[in-house]
Amino acid sequence: MNPVRNLTMRYVYLLLSKKTDKWYIGSTRDLRKRILKHNSGRNRSTKHGVPWKLIYCEISLNKKDARVRERYLKSGMGRRYLKNRLKFFFAQGF
């Protein structure tokens, strides 16, 4: 089974704009399709930052867990968690 195509799973992801260096945190059932949508400029909240690069992803087994995790990662503590979790990524200057 290909986990990227398993639509029962939910993905919480972090995108980094190559244009603005801003973050976008979201969740979806189909990660590939969602990233393509972000990079095509069809998403109103992310069209200003195209192109986007996926730098972090977590998998949840249900929608509720993914939404709770997404909300946490969007909080101040969640952003600190991501900065600490990805400190070597950010240290290399991506």
C-alpha positions as CSV (number, residue, x, y, z in Angstrom):
1,M,0.0,0.0,0.0
2,N,1.3,3.4,-0.9
3,P,0.9,5.7,2.2
4,V,0.8,8.9,0.1
5,R,-2.3,7.6,-1.7
6,N,-4.1,6.1,1.3
7,L,-7.1,8.5,1.6
8,T,-8.0,7.3,5.1
9,M,-4.9,8.9,6.5
10,R,-4.6,12.6,7.1
11,Y,-1.5,14.6,6.6
12,V,-0.4,17.7,8.6
13,Y,2.2,19.6,6.7
14,L,4.5,22.6,6.7
15,L,5.3,24.5,3.6
16,L,8.0,27.1,3.1
17,S,7.6,29.8,0.5
18,K,10.7,30.0,-1.7
19,K,9.6,33.6,-2.6
20,T,8.8,35.1,0.8
21,D,10.3,32.6,3.4
22,K,6.9,32.4,5.1
23,W,5.4,29.2,6.5
24,Y,2.1,27.7,5.8
25,I,0.7,24.9,8.0
26,G,-2.3,22.8,6.8
27,S,-3.8,19.4,6.7
28,T,-5.3,17.3,3.9
29,R,-6.2,13.7,2.8
30,D,-4.2,13.9,-0.5
31,L,-0.8,15.6,0.1
32,R,0.4,15.5,-3.5
33,K,-2.8,17.1,-4.8
34,R,-2.8,19.7,-2.1
35,I,0.8,20.8,-2.7
36,L,0.1,21.0,-6.5
37,K,-2.9,23.2,-5.7
38,H,-0.8,25.5,-3.5
39,N,1.9,25.8,-6.2
40,S,-0.6,26.4,-9.0
41,G,-1.8,29.6,-7.3
42,R,-5.4,28.3,-6.9
43,N,-5.4,28.7,-3.1
44,R,-6.2,32.3,-2.1
45,S,-4.2,32.2,1.2
46,T,-1.0,30.9,-0.5
47,K,-0.9,32.3,-4.0
48,H,1.3,35.2,-2.9
49,G,4.1,32.8,-1.9
50,V,4.4,30.5,-4.9
51,P,6.5,28.4,-5.2
52,W,6.1,26.4,-2.0
53,K,8.4,23.6,-0.7
54,L,7.3,20.8,1.6
55,I,9.7,20.7,4.5
56,Y,7.7,18.8,7.2
57,C,4.8,16.3,7.4
58,E,3.1,14.2,10.0
59,I,0.5,11.5,9.4
60,S,-2.6,10.9,11.5
61,L,-5.0,8.1,11.2
62,N,-8.1,10.3,11.5
63,K,-9.3,13.8,10.7
64,K,-9.9,14.9,14.3
65,D,-6.3,14.1,15.4
66,A,-4.9,15.8,12.3
67,R,-7.0,19.0,13.0
68,V,-6.0,19.1,16.6
69,R,-2.3,18.7,15.6
70,E,-2.7,21.4,12.9
71,R,-4.1,23.9,15.4
72,Y,-1.2,23.1,17.8
73,L,1.4,23.6,15.2
74,K,-0.1,27.0,14.3
75,S,0.1,28.1,17.9
76,G,3.1,29.8,19.4
77,M,4.2,26.7,21.2
78,G,3.7,24.7,18.0
79,R,5.9,27.0,16.0
80,R,8.6,26.8,18.6
81,Y,8.3,23.0,18.4
82,L,8.8,23.1,14.6
83,K,11.8,25.5,14.8
84,N,13.4,23.2,17.3
85,R,12.5,20.0,15.4
86,L,13.9,21.5,12.2
87,K,16.8,23.4,13.7
88,F,19.4,21.7,11.4
89,F,17.2,22.4,8.3
90,F,17.0,26.1,9.2
91,A,20.7,26.2,10.2
92,Q,21.8,25.1,6.7
93,G,20.0,28.1,5.2
94,F,17.6,25.9,3.2
